[in-house]
Structures are given as C-alpha cells and as structure tokens.
C-alpha cells in the first residue's frame, strides 16, 4: 500500500512542480492575496477527481487486457523517461517565474471560474492526470492508495504556493531554484520509470 502511495505522491509532484499555467495562476493570485486559498482548493479538487477517473477507469480496461497493460507499462515508462529528460534540459537552461502586472480585485466567482478554465482547458492536464498518472496508477497493487498519494502531492504543492507565495517570491524568481526543482523532477521521473521497467 505504501509503495503505491509514494509512487502516486512522487509522480504527481514531479508533474505539477514544473512551471505551467496552473502554477503561475495560483502564484499570481497568492501574491495578490486574492482568493488564493479557494483557488488552491479548486486546483486540488480538480486534480484529485481527474486522477481518480483516470486510475479507476483505466484500471478496469487494463485488468481485462494484458496487451493494454503492456502498452500502458512501456508507454508510461517511455513518457516518464522523456519527461525526465525535458526536466534535465530545463535544469541547464535559464528560467524564472514571470508575474503579471497588478490587476484590479476580482470577485470570488470570477477568480474561481478563471482557475477552472486554467485547469480544465489545458490539454496537458488530461495528458498528465488522466492518461499518464491514471495509467500508472491503474497498474499499482493498491490503486486507491496511489490516488491518495497523487491527491496529497496536489494538496501539498498548491497550498504551499497559496500560503507561502509572498515569502517564496524572491526565491522563485531565481533560475537556480527552478534548476534544483527540475533536477528533482527528473530524478523522480527516472526512478518511477526504472521501477516500471524492472518490476513490470
């Protein structure tokens, strides 16, 4: 059970730590202190539901087809190796988080709708949470523990951003910080890929 939980935690952390539209949106809202906690809650809830749909929907399909299971296993391993390689490449390039200009305060409804749009209209969300995390989770010995691990990663990450953005802002603006994060991402991706290849 704990191995499935840790796998879910590591894979999800590795995928959501990279600079992306969702992280940039949460950070921007947090730096402005504009409904930042509800925004984090929306992101966590959406991620958890998408991961669960991917894990339990794909788990049924994979259990019925050894061929699909093999495709998911090798496809997942290849994707993780590719994603880890991208993170390694980013680690050796210059990057930093750019925050937008200060905006007028918006209503809670407007901010939450924006958060949902940033989350659900991004095709990478479906590739990452439903297909990749879902297919990997469907192969775990305890898929439910994997889902909880992935949800825990989302909870830890988005609430860390929401609660610590003002304090983290100078740190997050440094390319060296994202270099370290990308090296961690690459390590996580390679470790899970190796486990998939070796253990099957």
C-alpha positions, 0 to 999 in steps of 0.5 A: 500500500505504501509503495503505491502511495509514494509512487502516486505522491512522487509522480504527481509532484514531479508533474505539477512542480514544473512551471505551467499555467496552473502554477503561475495562476495560483502564484499570481493570485497568492501574491495578490492575496486574492482568493488564493486559498479557494483557488488552491482548493479548486486546483486540488479538487480538480486534480484529485477527481481527474486522477481518480477517473483516470486510475479507476477507469483505466484500471478496469480496461487494463485488468481485462487486457494484458496487451493494454497493460503492456502498452500502458507499462512501456508507454508510461515508462517511455513518457516518464523517461522523456519527461525526465529528460525535458526536466534535465534540459530545463535544469541547464537552461535559464528560467524564472517565474514571470508575474503579471502586472497588478490587476484590479480585485476580482470577485470570488466567482470570477477568480474561481471560474478563471482557475477552472478554465486554467485547469480544465482547458489545458490539454496537458492536464488530461495528458498528465492526470488522466492518461499518464498518472491514471495509467500508472496508477491503474497498474499499482497493487493498491490503486486507491492508495496511489490516488491518495498519494497523487491527491496529497502531492496536489494538496501539498504543492498548491497550498504551499504556493497559496500560503507561502507565495509572498515569502517564496517570491524572491526565491522563485524568481531565481533560475537556480531554484527552478534548476534544483526543482527540475533536477528533482523532477527528473530524478523522480521521473527516472526512478518511477520509470526504472521501477516500471521497467524492472518490476513490470 
